Amino acid sequence: MNAGGRLASRRERGAMGGGGCERGSASVVVGAVMGVLVVLAIGVADVARVLGALAQAQTAADAAALAAVQEQAIPTGLGPEGLAAEYAVHNGAELASCVCEAGAFESAVTVRVAVGPLFLLPDDRVVLGRARAVVDLPGASASPAPTGP
């Protein structure tokens, strides 16, 4: 309405800064930006879930490798692979492989942790953690002593 109490014509509204046919175009841009921000936030949440699972897998792999190598050095009768599997489960993982022969002083393990379904990727995902542990025996050197003059 204008000052005289009647409705303003289209030409008068345009002269008053109404914008005419471009009216509401800013809301389309704002809606698109909001959509992009929502997808970005979902992506960040997915990345955070994967990084958390990676940290859990690495912790489980470290614990399993240390348990296996301790069982190799000081046997308790449980077996290095069984003990590694037990430690992996206690840390929320599943033992995928264990190269830890009885009587050896080195073990290498791989564990698997389920990430679960992500928002942007449809299938369940898993991450792997790998670790290696070696017993350092007292009095044994890592490399042979040099000989000669």
C-alpha positions in Angstrom: 0.0 0.0 0.0 1.1 3.5 -0.7 0.6 6.7 1.4 -2.8 7.3 -0.3 -4.2 4.0 1.0 -4.4 2.2 -2.4 -2.3 -0.8 -3.6 0.8 0.1 -5.5 1.0 -0.9 -9.2 3.8 -3.1 -10.4 5.6 -0.1 -11.9 5.4 1.7 -8.6 6.6 -1.3 -6.7 9.6 -1.5 -9.0 10.4 2.1 -8.5 10.2 1.6 -4.7 12.9 -1.1 -4.9 10.6 -4.2 -4.9 12.8 -6.1 -7.3 10.1 -7.4 -9.6 10.8 -10.8 -11.1 14.1 -11.3 -9.2 12.3 -11.3 -5.9 13.1 -14.5 -3.9 16.2 -15.4 -5.9 18.4 -15.0 -2.8 16.4 -17.7 -1.0 17.3 -20.2 -3.8 21.0 -19.4 -3.3 20.7 -19.7 0.4 18.9 -23.0 0.0 21.7 -24.3 -2.2 24.4 -23.1 0.2 22.6 -24.8 3.1 22.4 -28.0 1.1 26.1 -28.0 0.4 26.8 -27.3 4.1 24.7 -30.2 5.2 26.5 -32.6 2.9 29.8 -31.2 4.0 28.9 -31.7 7.7 27.8 -35.3 7.0 31.1 -35.9 5.2 33.1 -34.6 8.1 31.1 -36.9 10.5 31.9 -39.9 8.2 35.6 -39.0 8.2 35.6 -38.6 12.0 34.0 -42.1 12.4 36.7 -43.6 10.1 39.5 -41.9 12.0 38.1 -43.1 15.3 38.0 -46.7 14.0 41.5 -46.4 12.7 42.8 -45.3 16.1 40.9 -48.2 17.7 42.4 -50.7 15.2 45.9 -49.4 15.8 45.5 -49.7 19.5 44.2 -53.2 19.2 47.0 -54.2 16.9 49.6 -52.8 19.2 48.2 -54.7 22.2 47.8 -57.9 20.3 51.4 -57.8 19.0 52.8 -57.1 22.4 50.8 -59.9 24.0 51.9 -62.4 21.3 55.5 -61.5 21.6 55.4 -61.7 25.4 53.8 -65.2 25.0 56.6 -66.1 22.7 59.3 -64.9 25.1 57.7 -66.2 28.3 55.3 -69.0 27.4 52.2 -69.5 29.6 50.7 -72.2 27.5 48.0 -70.1 25.9 49.8 -69.7 22.6 50.8 -66.5 20.9 48.0 -66.4 18.4 45.3 -67.2 20.9 46.6 -64.5 23.2 46.8 -62.0 20.4 43.2 -62.8 19.4 42.1 -62.3 23.0 43.8 -58.9 23.3 42.3 -57.8 19.9 38.8 -58.7 21.1 39.3 -56.8 24.4 40.2 -53.8 22.3 37.2 -54.0 20.0 38.8 -55.7 17.1 39.1 -59.0 15.4 42.4 -60.7 14.7 42.8 -61.0 10.9 46.3 -62.6 10.9 49.2 -63.3 13.2 52.7 -64.2 12.1 53.8 -65.4 15.6 55.4 -68.8 15.7 56.0 -70.3 19.1 59.7 -70.0 20.1 60.4 -67.0 17.9 61.0 -63.5 19.2 59.0 -61.5 16.7 55.3 -61.2 16.0 53.4 -59.3 13.4 49.6 -59.0 13.6 46.8 -57.5 11.6 43.4 -56.7 13.2 40.1 -55.6 11.7 37.6 -53.1 13.1 34.2 -52.5 11.7 33.4 -48.8 11.0 29.8 -49.6 10.2 27.6 -47.9 7.6 28.5 -44.3 6.8 26.1 -41.5 5.7 27.7 -40.9 2.3 28.9 -44.5 1.5 26.3 -47.2 1.4 28.2 -50.3 2.4 29.7 -51.3 5.8 33.4 -50.5 6.0 36.2 -52.0 7.9 39.7 -50.7 8.7 42.8 -52.6 9.4 45.5 -52.1 12.0 48.9 -53.6 11.7 51.7 -53.9 14.3 54.9 -55.7 14.8 56.7 -56.4 18.1 60.2 -57.8 18.7 61.7 -59.1 21.9 65.0 -57.4 22.7 66.9 -60.1 24.6 69.4 -58.9 27.2 73.0 -59.3 26.1 72.1 -59.8 22.5 73.0 -57.1 20.0 70.8 -56.0 17.1 73.7 -56.3 14.7 76.8 -58.5 14.8 79.9 -56.8 16.3 82.4 -55.6 13.8 85.5 -57.7 13.5 88.9 -57.0 12.2 91.6 -54.3 12.8 
